[in-house]
Amino acid sequence: MCGRFYLDAREDALKAALSLSALPALTPRYNIAPAQAILGVVAGEEGRVGRGFRWGLIPSWAKDAKFGTRTINARVETLADKPAVL
């Protein structure tokens, strides 16, 4: 997985491309990092909607949400040996 990405699409283009019925107000962002808020798509009663999510994987056993920034570069090759990066 990459460590950063950007989002600079127009709202009307995103709604059309993702078949969204609702989308929060967006501003272009050019350096989105793990643990920051990102746009996600969920199925709602009124169809597919865009909403904010925290980017990252926080294992159920983690005691602190900051642990999610360490798992961003977890490797499939070591999955059997290391359940998460410590």
Secondary structure by P-SEA (a helix, b strand, c coil): ccccccccccaaaaaaaaccccccccccccccccccbbbbbbbccccbbbbbbbcccccccccccccccccccccccccccccccc
